[in-house]
Amino acid sequence: MVNNFYFGEGSDYAGVPTEYLTVNCSVEMTIYNPAKFFGMHVSFTPAGLFYYEITVATGQLKKYYQPRKSHHIVSLNLEGKRVPLYGAGPSLVVSDSHGGVPCRLEFDIRSLANVVGVLVRTKHRMHISCSLTVNSRNTEAIKFKENPCRYD
């Protein structure tokens, strides 16, 4: 869900005139542990919302323990205040007036499970990258109709 998505003109921290972007959005995910015999410790790298190669918002999820055969819903708040775009601003305005700004959400999920006490440990890491389109005039939840995410 995109709460705020504003772009405007101003100057960066060094006084250089540029376009800037302010973003505040939230992401809700469901994580499932299918294991029958053990729970897992789940942690995340900082998540980033990208406009091309520019990081326009970041957020961090807290690590937690997930019991066996359970679902867990996590919420992530992504925020970026007055992020300078340095020349990417005009294309941002054109993209938004034509139906939305292409963005990419990226983060890693790591899990650690102790299968037999601490004798047997399993570690997994998954990189998630999702493409989405943000429209500054539409503040409704963005629902993924197809699977725009890549899992590596």
RODREN-320686 format. One record per residue (C-alpha): x, y, z. Coordinates in nm, 3 decimals, padded with zeros to 5 digits. Layout:
BEGIN
         u         v         w
         X         Y         Z
...
END
This chain:
BEGIN
         u         v         w
    00.000    00.000    00.000
    00.139    00.339   -00.099
    00.061    00.601    00.165
    00.263    00.892    00.021
    00.439    00.934   -00.312
    00.541    01.294   -00.379
    00.798    01.439   -00.612
    00.903    01.799   -00.643
    01.191    02.036   -00.695
    01.436    02.161   -00.440
    01.800    02.135   -00.351
    01.997    01.850   -00.201
    02.200    01.863    00.120
    02.489    02.036   -00.060
    02.264    02.301   -00.215
    02.260    02.155   -00.568
    01.919    02.209   -00.736
    01.751    01.878   -00.820
    01.422    01.694   -00.819
    01.344    01.489   -00.511
    01.106    01.213   -00.413
    00.933    01.138   -00.082
    00.789    00.787   -00.040
    00.603    00.619    00.245
    00.455    00.275    00.180
    00.393   -00.055    00.354
    00.427   -00.415    00.239
    00.248   -00.711    00.397
    00.377   -01.067    00.343
    00.279   -01.412    00.460
    00.563   -01.652    00.540
    00.495   -02.025    00.575
    00.708   -02.284    00.756
    00.610   -02.627    00.612
    00.846   -02.829    00.835
    00.674   -03.094    01.045
    00.940   -03.133    01.312
    01.119   -02.801    01.369
    01.073   -02.426    01.383
    01.307   -02.173    01.228
    01.469   -01.839    01.304
    01.385   -01.590    01.028
    01.580   -01.270    00.956
    01.582   -01.014    00.677
    01.828   -00.783    00.506
    01.719   -00.420    00.474
    01.454   -00.390    00.202
    01.483   -00.128   -00.069
    01.239    00.029   -00.313
    01.423    00.126   -00.632
    01.341    00.364   -00.915
    01.576    00.227   -01.180
    01.905    00.213   -00.982
    01.817    00.485   -00.728
    01.709    00.367   -00.382
    01.404    00.582   -00.303
    01.287    00.409    00.018
    01.425    00.159    00.269
    01.291   -00.042    00.560
    01.392   -00.320    00.796
    01.197   -00.616    00.936
    01.278   -00.759    01.278
    01.394   -01.117    01.311
    01.162   -01.366    01.477
    01.111   -01.736    01.553
    00.850   -01.923    01.350
    00.708   -02.250    01.488
    00.666   -02.562    01.275
    00.376   -02.583    01.025
    00.273   -02.221    01.077
    00.195   -01.904    00.883
    00.327   -01.567    00.993
    00.222   -01.227    00.857
    00.488   -00.956    00.861
    00.449   -00.587    00.780
    00.730   -00.376    00.642
    00.727    00.004    00.633
    00.939    00.159    00.358
    01.026    00.526    00.388
    01.234    00.776    00.194
    01.232    01.150    00.265
    01.346    01.402    00.005
    01.559    01.154   -00.191
    01.751    01.349   -00.460
    01.703    01.212   -00.813
    01.985    01.402   -00.993
    01.842    01.415   -01.345
    01.590    01.129   -01.321
    01.306    01.364   -01.217
    01.170    01.463   -01.561
    01.130    01.097   -01.663
    00.957    01.034   -01.329
    00.695    01.304   -01.400
    00.634    01.167   -01.752
    00.605    00.808   -01.624
    00.356    00.906   -01.354
    00.137    01.101   -01.598
    00.128    00.793   -01.828
   -00.011    00.556   -01.565
    00.258    00.499   -01.307
    00.622    00.491   -01.208
    00.806    00.160   -01.251
    00.967    00.049   -00.924
    01.137   -00.260   -00.786
    01.124   -00.397   -00.432
    01.425   -00.606   -00.323
    01.525   -00.786   -00.004
    01.669   -01.114    00.127
    01.509   -01.361    00.367
    01.735   -01.586    00.574
    01.625   -01.884    00.782
    01.814   -02.094    01.033
    01.672   -02.417    01.176
    01.818   -02.644    01.442
    01.692   -02.988    01.340
    01.850   -03.205    01.611
    01.941   -02.960    01.885
    02.247   -02.775    01.762
    02.400   -03.087    01.604
    02.224   -03.046    01.269
    02.159   -02.697    01.136
    02.007   -02.589    00.807
    02.051   -02.244    00.664
    01.866   -02.099    00.368
    01.879   -01.763    00.194
    01.642   -01.631   -00.070
    01.671   -01.306   -00.266
    01.332   -01.159   -00.360
    01.285   -00.896   -00.630
    00.934   -00.771   -00.722
    00.842   -00.529   -01.002
    00.552   -00.292   -00.945
    00.405    00.030   -01.078
    00.332    00.317   -00.840
    00.086    00.592   -00.929
    00.096    00.908   -00.717
   -00.278    00.965   -00.765
   -00.381    00.614   -00.653
   -00.332    00.532   -00.283
   -00.513    00.197   -00.287
   -00.335   -00.128   -00.213
   -00.131   -00.269   -00.502
   -00.231   -00.631   -00.550
   -00.011   -00.856   -00.760
   -00.238   -01.010   -01.025
    00.035   -01.216   -01.184
    00.359   -01.325   -01.026
    00.589   -01.023   -01.081
    00.841   -01.150   -00.826
    01.167   -01.336   -00.881
    01.299   -01.573   -00.614
    01.673   -01.653   -00.632
END
